[in-house]
Amino acid sequence: METKAATPEPEPEPAPAPDIGPPCPAVDYAALEPAERHPDTRTIALDRVFRREEARPKTAARPPRVDLGVLPPPRHGPYMKGGGGFGLGWQGLEARWVAGALRPEIEAPFAAWLAVRERYLEHMRGAYLLDTRARYARSVEPPAAWGGRRCIERAAAEAAAARDAAEAEAQEAAMTLQRALEGLASPSGGEALLLAYLIERALPYPHQPGDTARPLALLARVIDDASVDREIRARAAERRASLLSGRTPEFRAALELALQLTRDPALAIDTLVKLADTSDDAQERERLRVDLLARLDRRLPSPKPEDDRLRWRIADTLAGLAHARVERGAYALAQADAARCARESAATFRLDPDPWMCADDLAEAMAALAYAPANTEVPLAFLGPLALASMESALERLDRDQARRVGALLLAEYPEAAEAPEVLMLLIALAPTPDEARALDDRLARDYGPKGPWAAIQRERLAWDNEPDEVERRLAALQQPRPRPVAPPPTNPAEREAELRERAARVLEACRATLGSEHAAIDVRVDTTGKAPAAMVRGGARQARACLRREAEGRFRSVGPARVVFRIDAGRAESRP
């Protein structure tokens, strides 16, 4: 008979190391909340970032007249439409959704679940904030008031444990509430909505299409019952959309029904956001965002406690509008949208001056119009991304003087910007003499090395969201950005004429959409002898003339005194695919 070996007893888990050290400060979750507004409240006028008038050297020489002759129309392949994914957030259930719609035997477990869920959400937020502090303290010496790294790590661990315990309690309370709802023979509209919400929240992620059949059936019953309160039906329509695939007709129909039924400004705003973000029609997206911005502005003077994300949402909406308007050539509107986006972002983002990437659209709009809006200011911290974007936009137009000027402005007004080393590298590439390039290179090494004040500012900023190794990797990428090619200025008449032809070709390319149906020759004359380039266009349709004039005045900057003439054989222009 075979004898089985005895199963060894498991080794006891080691006791946790004793917490040795002075007492740690008490933790108050509310006190952990960071200040939202960017700490630097200074501003800068946009007409300092982009000036229409150019510096002209005084010369008695007669400016040359350059006739580029007849240029071929732009020929190009089909547009590749950008875009793709999108992220949608959905409102969490609130007691007011079903107020007065629950019977007494449901009210008690519902109230118990809400109370436990509120504790869970509080611990979840506290654990997140303490984890953020702990991550920060691994890269940067924390303030003494935090109690040191030992206390921060201990508080973060305790908050995570409290969060996990509260989550288990919330799940148990949800199951108790769900069982009570399941036992109802004929649930009301509010009770059916609540049951569908609980079933939906318990679904695995990612879930299979069949998993949503039951909550969708419950929601359909609520939506189709005209006797149910319209706000409950609106919430049911919104929940239905959350269970459907985005960009489908059923998804959009559910959102449109929610918007039609609701009188709740918060739900209407969230629904408009989703409709705009998932629309494939550019005009509809812009129309919806204009409507959305008007609704947000109406709430701005007296936001309610639940409107904590109001300015955040305004900045997001303005970013979408600015980008859409740059795309369709409405540059003056885009300027206003992007500038306000910068101001609203400063009110809600402490560490990132341009979270919605409005700087790119503002820089492009100013370059396209060759002027900045008057009496308009943006946060000084926004000058970092704006200066870099403006340099890039200027260099695409061969406007080297604007690129140098805005780069120098950043170094003078906001040298602590994260973008400063990259701006310096562009300035080195643009330097007109070797001595100036060496001086800028010396400044890059002196002021933006790994141990100086600039590096300490960036390390402190990056430490909130990144572990130490990632902080150092990102800091090194800021200190040593990839070199960018910069076209050198022409040095002889042949190079000068070649560049003028390149500028004219870019004018035509920018106006290709308006030239597609032209059948008459167009004459373009650009005079750069004044304080700013002035273009005159003869022939062609009004829209084509306006585009060619605007683009010529923006793309013949940094040329020097000259009178340039070119013609377009628009009769051979190809329609845009």
C-alpha positions, 0 to 999 in steps of 0.5 A, a space after each residue: 500500500 502506497 503511503 502519501 507524503 504529508 502535505 507540508 504546512 504553509 509558511 506563515 506570512 511575515 509580519 509587517 515591518 513596524 512603522 518606526 518614526 514620528 507620528 504622521 499628520 492626520 489625513 483630510 481628503 478635502 485638504 488634498 484637493 489641488 488648486 485648479 488655477 494655474 499658479 502664474 496669473 500673468 498675461 500677455 497680449 497676442 499682438 506682441 506674439 504676432 505683429 503685422 508690421 515687419 521691420 524694413 531696412 532703410 535703403 535707397 535702392 529701387 526694389 526689384 520687380 520679379 515676374 514669376 510668369 505663369 504658374 501651373 495650378 496645384 495638382 495633388 492626390 485626394 485628401 486623407 481625412 484625419 480623426 478616428 477614435 473618441 472617448 465618451 463619459 456618462 453621468 453616474 446615477 443620482 437620487 434626483 433621477 428617480 425622486 418620487 418614483 420609488 415605492 417605500 420598500 425600495 426607498 430604504 435599500 436605495 438610500 443605503 446603497 447611495 450612502 455606501 456608494 458615496 463613502 466609496 467615491 470619497 475613499 476612491 478620490 482620496 486614494 487617488 490623490 494620496 497615490 499622486 502625492 506618493 508618486 510626486 514624493 518619489 521624484 521630488 522632496 515633499 513639503 514638510 507638512 506632508 510628514 515625509 515619504 514614509 507618512 505619504 506612502 502609509 497614508 496612500 496604502 491605508 486609503 487604498 485599503 479603505 477604498 477596496 473595503 468600501 467598494 465591497 460594501 457598495 457592491 453588496 448594497 447594490 446586490 441587495 437593492 437589485 434583489 429588491 427591485 427584481 422582486 417587484 411584480 410591476 416596477 415603475 418607470 423609475 424602478 425599471 431605470 434603476 434596475 437597468 442601471 444596476 445590471 449595466 454597472 455589473 456587466 463585465 468589461 469588455 462585455 459581449 453584445 448579448 450581455 446587454 439584452 436585459 438592460 436594453 429591454 428594461 430601458 426600452 419599456 421606460 422610453 416607450 411609456 408616455 405615462 412615465 416622467 419625461 426626465 426619467 425617459 430622457 435618462 433611460 434614452 441616455 443609458 440606452 445610448 451608453 449600451 450601444 455602439 457609437 456612430 450608429 443610427 440607433 446610438 444617435 437616435 437615443 441621444 437625440 431623444 434624450 436631448 428632446 425630452 430633458 429639461 436638465 441643463 447638465 444632461 442636455 450639455 453632456 448629450 450635445 457633447 456626445 452628438 458633436 463628438 460622434 458626428 461625421 458632418 463638419 457643419 453639424 459638429 460646428 452647429 452643435 458646439 455653438 449651441 453647446 457653448 451658448 448653453 455653457 455660457 448661460 450657466 457660467 454666471 452662477 454654476 451649481 455645485 455639480 458644475 465643477 467641470 463647467 470651465 473644463 467643458 467650455 475649454 474643450 468645446 472652444 478647442 473643437 470649434 477653433 480647430 473646425 474653423 481653422 479647417 474651413 478657413 474661418 480664421 477670425 472666429 478661430 482666433 477668438 475661440 482659441 484665445 478664450 480656450 487658453 484663458 479657460 484652460 488656465 482656470 482649470 488646469 494647474 500643470 498644463 497650460 495647453 491641455 486642449 492643444 489650442 496653441 496650434 490653431 491660434 498660431 495657424 489662424 494668426 499666421 493665415 491672417 497675418 495679424 493678431 486680434 487687438 486687445 486680446 490677452 492669453 495667460 503668460 504660461 500659454 506663451 510656451 506652447 504658443 511660441 513654439 506653434 507660432 515658430 512652426 507655422 511661421 517656418 512653414 510659410 518661410 516667415 523667418 523673421 516672425 519665427 526669430 521674433 516670437 522665439 526671442 519673446 518667449 526667452 525674454 518673457 517666460 524662459 521657464 517654459 517647458 518648450 524653451 530648449 526646443 525654441 532655442 534649438 530653432 533659434 540656433 538654426 535660424 541664427 544669421 551669424 555663427 557668433 549668434 548661433 554660438 551664443 544661443 548654444 551657450 545659453 542652451 547648455 547653461 540655462 537648460 541643463 539637468 541640474 539648473 532651476 529650469 530642470 527643477 521646475 519641469 521635474 516638479 511638474 512631471 512628478 505628479 503624473 509619472 514615476 521617477 524613471 519616466 520623469 527623467 526620460 521626459 525631462 531628457 526629451 525636453 532638454 534634448 528635442 529632436 533637431 528640426 530641419 529649417 530652410 536656410 535663407 537664399 544667398 544669391 539671385 537664383 536661390 531667391 527666385 527659387 524661393 519666391 516660386 516656392 512661396 507662390 506655389 504654397 499660395 496656390 496649394 492653400 487656395 486649391 479648393 477655390 481654384 478648382 472651378 476657375 476658367 479664367 486666368 488670374 493675375 497676382 501682384 505682391 508688394 513687400 516694400 511697405 510695412 507689411 506685404 500687400 497683395 492685389 488679385 485680378 480675375 477669378 471668382 470672389 472667393 478665389 480672389 479673397 483666398 489668394 490675397 490673404 495667402 499671398 500677404 501671409 506667405 510673402 513675409 520675410 522677403 525684403 522689399 520687392 514687387 512680385 508678379 505671377 499668373 495662374 492658368 486656372 483654366 487647367 486647374 483640376 477639381 479637388 477630389 
